[in-house]
Amino acid sequence: MGPQTTPPTTDNRLYLVTSGGVHLLADRSTKGTMDGAANVPGIPPYDWSYDPVTWTGGGLLIARLPEGRCGCGPFGMETVQGYTAIVDPASGVAGSVTDDPNCPVSGVAADGTTACFHTPVIPTSKNEGRGADALRILRDGKVVQSFDLSTQNAGGDATFTADSTKLAYATVTAGSDCGTWETLTRLRVLDLVSGTAKAVGPPGLQPLGWLADGRLVATSTTGSSTAQQSGPVIVDPATGTVQPVPSTQSGSTQPLGLVTA
C-alpha cells in the first residue's frame, strides 16, 4: 500500500525472484504497465491486482483480479479469473490468454493450452444457480475447441495431462449450498481427441493432477456438512477405482499442491 491518500491507492507489482536477484515483471501504475494492462476492461483503474496462477512452458500465467471481490460457490476464485495473460519472465511482456469474465480460466497445461467454463452469468451470492453452457479450450488466446454443456452444473478444477490430450475436471449442481458442495462433486474425464467425456468414481472427487501412468491424484471429500473428511486419493480413470493415499495424521488431510514429472 502506498502513502495515505484520498481515496487510498495501492501500488501493485509482479516480481520474479531468482538466484540472480529480484526482477520486476509488471507494474500496475499510472505510468503504464509493462504487461500492457494499465486498465482492465470493465474494472475501474486501480480496482484490480496481479495474482500468479501457475508456470507454463511459455512463462507465468497471471490473473488480473478485481479488488474487493472473491469467488463464490463451488470453485471459489476460479470464477473471477476472467482477465489472464502469460508473462515472459525474461522480458516481462505478456500475451493475453482470456479477456472474458464469463469464461474464467479453470486450468492451464504446460504448453499454455487453457480451459475455461463459459457461464452466461458468473454465479455470485446475488445470482445463484447459473451453470456453464460450454467448456472451451484455448491456445494463444483463441478458442480451438468448444464442448456444449447442459447449464445445469458449475464446472471447475480443469487439469490437463502432460500432452494436453485429456482433461479432468469436476462438476456440481449449479447453485449448490456452499457448505456442502465438496461432497457432491463429480469427477469427469474428457478425451480432447475423440471429444468423449465420462464420469469417474464416486461423488466428492476433485482432480489435482495426472500421474505418468495415466492415473489421477484427487481430493476426496466425504461425510456431512458438519462432519466432513477430506484427503488425497489416487483414481484410475479406466476403472473408477479410488485408492486412499496413506497418511500419518488422523482426521482430514488437505493437499496443498502437486508436482509431477
C-alpha distance (Angstrom), angle and dihedral (degrees) to the residues before:
residue distance angle dihedral
M1 . . .
G2 3.80 . .
P3 3.82 128.6 .
Q4 3.79 116.0 -46.8
T5 3.77 109.4 -85.6
T6 3.78 137.2 161.0
P7 2.92 107.5 -83.6
P8 3.85 97.4 20.1
T9 3.81 116.8 -116.0
T10 3.78 132.3 -159.6
D11 3.81 126.8 -139.5
N12 3.79 103.5 -143.1
R13 3.81 121.0 -173.6
L14 3.79 136.8 166.5
Y15 3.82 116.8 -137.0
L16 3.80 134.8 -172.2
V17 3.81 115.8 -146.8
T18 3.83 116.4 -157.5
S19 3.78 136.8 156.3
G20 3.79 86.1 -92.3
G21 3.77 94.1 59.1
V22 3.79 141.1 -91.1
H23 3.81 119.0 -41.3
L24 3.79 127.6 -167.7
L25 3.80 109.6 -129.2
A26 3.78 101.9 175.0
D27 3.77 137.7 1.9
R28 3.77 124.1 -162.0
S29 3.78 101.5 -153.9
T30 3.78 142.9 129.8
K31 3.81 87.5 -99.4
G32 3.77 90.0 66.0
T33 3.76 131.4 -97.7
M34 3.75 132.6 -89.6
D35 3.78 89.4 -133.2
G36 3.81 94.7 52.2
A37 3.79 96.6 -114.5
A38 3.78 105.6 114.2
N39 3.79 84.3 143.3
V40 3.79 129.8 26.2
P41 3.83 114.2 -148.3
G42 3.79 111.8 -102.1
I43 3.81 94.0 8.9
P44 3.82 120.5 95.1
P45 3.83 116.4 -119.2
Y46 3.81 112.8 -80.7
D47 3.80 91.6 13.9
W48 3.80 93.6 105.9
S49 3.81 137.5 59.1
Y50 3.80 139.7 -161.7
D51 3.80 119.3 -96.2
P52 3.84 120.1 -174.7
V53 3.81 107.8 -138.0
T54 3.81 108.2 176.1
W55 3.81 144.7 -41.9
T56 3.80 121.6 -97.0
G57 3.79 132.6 -178.8
G58 3.80 89.1 -95.1
G59 3.79 97.2 47.5
L60 3.78 141.5 -82.2
L61 3.79 120.1 -19.5
I62 3.78 109.1 -140.3
A63 3.77 132.6 -176.1
R64 3.78 124.0 -149.9
L65 3.78 101.7 -140.6
P66 3.81 126.7 -161.2
E67 3.80 110.9 -112.1
G68 3.78 117.2 -115.3
R69 3.80 94.4 16.3
C70 3.75 131.7 103.0
G71 3.76 138.3 -171.4
C72 3.77 115.2 -90.9
G73 3.77 128.6 -159.2
P74 3.77 133.1 18.0
F75 3.79 102.2 -21.4
G76 3.78 102.1 36.5
M77 3.78 119.1 -161.4
E78 3.81 93.1 13.5
T79 3.81 87.8 81.6
V80 3.82 92.4 67.3
Q81 3.83 99.4 43.2
G82 3.79 93.0 100.1
Y83 3.81 99.3 124.5
T84 3.79 110.1 55.5
A85 3.80 140.4 153.7
I86 3.80 140.5 177.8
V87 3.79 111.3 -121.4
D88 3.80 120.8 -150.3
P89 3.83 103.3 -132.4
A90 3.81 92.1 -149.9
S91 3.79 98.2 53.6
G92 3.80 105.1 16.5
V93 3.81 88.8 -128.5
A94 3.80 113.6 142.1
G95 3.79 129.3 -151.8
S96 3.79 115.5 -153.2
V97 3.81 117.0 -112.8
T98 3.79 102.9 175.0
D99 3.77 133.6 4.8
D100 3.79 100.3 175.6
P101 3.83 124.4 97.5
N102 3.81 88.8 -162.2
C103 3.82 91.8 61.5
P104 3.81 105.6 42.2
V105 3.81 118.3 -176.4
S106 3.80 112.4 -92.9
G107 3.81 101.2 172.9
V108 3.79 142.7 -6.9
A109 3.81 131.9 -155.0
A110 3.79 126.6 -136.4
D111 3.82 90.0 -100.7
G112 3.80 92.0 52.6
T113 3.82 97.1 -100.9
T114 3.79 105.9 150.2
A115 3.81 135.7 -156.8
C116 3.79 126.3 -155.5
F117 3.80 133.5 172.8
H118 3.79 110.2 -133.1
T119 3.78 111.3 -140.4
P120 3.82 120.1 -179.0
V121 3.80 89.6 -139.4
I122 3.81 119.7 14.1
P123 3.83 108.8 -120.1
T124 3.80 112.8 -107.4
S125 3.75 135.4 165.2
K126 3.81 87.5 -93.2
N127 3.79 95.7 47.0
E128 3.78 112.4 36.4
G129 3.75 126.0 168.9
R130 3.80 104.7 44.5
G131 3.78 113.7 130.8
A132 3.78 135.0 -163.1
D133 3.81 118.7 -83.9
A134 3.82 96.8 -168.9
L135 3.77 143.5 18.6
R136 3.80 107.9 -142.3
I137 3.80 128.7 -162.3
L138 3.81 116.1 -155.4
R139 3.79 134.6 -169.0
D140 3.80 121.8 -174.1
G141 3.79 88.3 -4.9
K142 3.82 94.3 -56.9
V143 3.81 127.6 111.1
V144 3.82 108.8 -114.6
Q145 3.83 98.4 168.3
S146 3.78 134.6 18.9
F147 3.80 127.9 -171.5
D148 3.82 120.4 -163.8
L149 3.81 116.5 -124.2
S150 3.79 130.7 -165.5
T151 3.86 99.3 -115.4
Q152 3.81 86.5 -128.5
N153 3.82 94.5 100.6
A154 3.77 140.7 49.3
G155 3.80 113.8 -132.4
G156 3.77 133.2 -154.0
D157 3.82 150.2 130.5
A158 3.83 92.0 74.4
T159 3.83 108.6 -170.8
F160 3.83 123.2 -175.9
T161 3.78 128.3 -152.0
A162 3.81 115.5 -118.2
D163 3.83 91.2 -97.9
S164 3.84 93.6 44.7
T165 3.83 92.5 -123.5
K166 3.81 97.1 116.0
L167 3.76 133.9 40.3
A168 3.79 128.4 -160.3
Y169 3.79 118.6 -162.7
A170 3.79 141.8 155.9
T171 3.79 130.9 -121.4
V172 3.78 133.5 -168.1
T173 3.78 132.4 179.2
A174 3.80 109.1 -80.1
G175 3.79 112.2 -105.0
S176 3.80 94.1 23.5
D177 3.77 116.3 165.6
C178 3.80 107.6 -89.1
G179 3.80 89.6 -136.0
T180 3.79 97.3 57.4
W181 3.80 107.9 26.0
E182 3.82 94.9 99.6
T183 3.81 91.6 72.2
L184 3.82 92.6 46.5
T185 3.81 102.2 55.6
R186 3.79 120.6 118.8
L187 3.79 119.8 -146.3
R188 3.80 113.0 -137.2
V189 3.79 132.6 -174.9
L190 3.81 121.2 -153.2
D191 3.81 122.4 -162.9
L192 3.80 102.7 -145.2
V193 3.81 92.0 -162.7
S194 3.81 98.4 53.6
G195 3.81 96.4 25.0
T196 3.80 93.2 -130.5
A197 3.79 123.3 135.6
K198 3.79 133.1 -170.4
A199 3.79 139.0 -177.4
V200 3.80 113.9 -112.1
G201 3.80 129.6 -158.2
P202 3.82 130.5 -20.3
P203 3.83 127.0 -40.7
G204 3.79 119.3 -76.8
L205 3.83 99.5 53.0
Q206 3.82 125.9 130.9
P207 3.84 120.3 178.7
L208 3.81 121.6 -120.1
G209 3.80 103.0 173.6
W210 3.78 148.6 -37.9
L211 3.79 124.9 -96.7
A212 3.81 121.7 -140.6
D213 3.82 91.1 -107.7
G214 3.83 92.9 59.4
R215 3.78 97.6 -100.3
L216 3.80 124.2 123.4
V217 3.78 132.4 -125.5
A218 3.79 108.3 -143.2
T219 3.78 142.5 165.7
S220 3.80 115.0 -112.4
T221 3.81 119.6 -157.5
T222 3.78 120.6 -171.6
G223 3.79 137.8 166.1
S224 3.80 132.7 48.4
S225 3.79 131.2 -47.7
T226 3.81 89.8 -94.6
A227 3.81 97.6 41.5
Q228 3.80 109.4 34.3
Q229 3.78 124.5 161.4
S230 3.80 122.8 -163.1
G231 3.76 131.9 -174.5
P232 3.81 144.3 146.6
V233 3.80 119.6 -84.7
I234 3.80 138.3 177.2
V235 3.82 114.5 -122.8
D236 3.80 126.1 -162.3
P237 3.84 105.4 -148.5
A238 3.81 91.3 -161.0
T239 3.81 95.9 58.2
G240 3.80 104.1 14.9
T241 3.81 89.6 -124.4
V242 3.81 113.9 157.3
Q243 3.79 120.4 -153.4
P244 3.84 119.2 -171.8
V245 3.79 117.9 -129.8
P246 3.83 107.9 -123.0
S247 3.79 114.8 -109.5
T248 3.79 131.9 -169.3
Q249 3.79 90.5 -152.8
S250 3.79 125.9 81.9
G251 3.80 120.6 -130.8
S252 3.79 125.6 17.3
T253 3.79 122.5 -6.1
Q254 3.79 117.3 -165.8
P255 3.83 116.5 -160.8
L256 3.80 113.7 -136.5
G257 3.79 99.6 -162.9
L258 3.77 147.7 -25.8
V259 3.78 134.1 -129.6
T260 3.81 118.6 -164.5
A261 3.78 129.9 -177.1
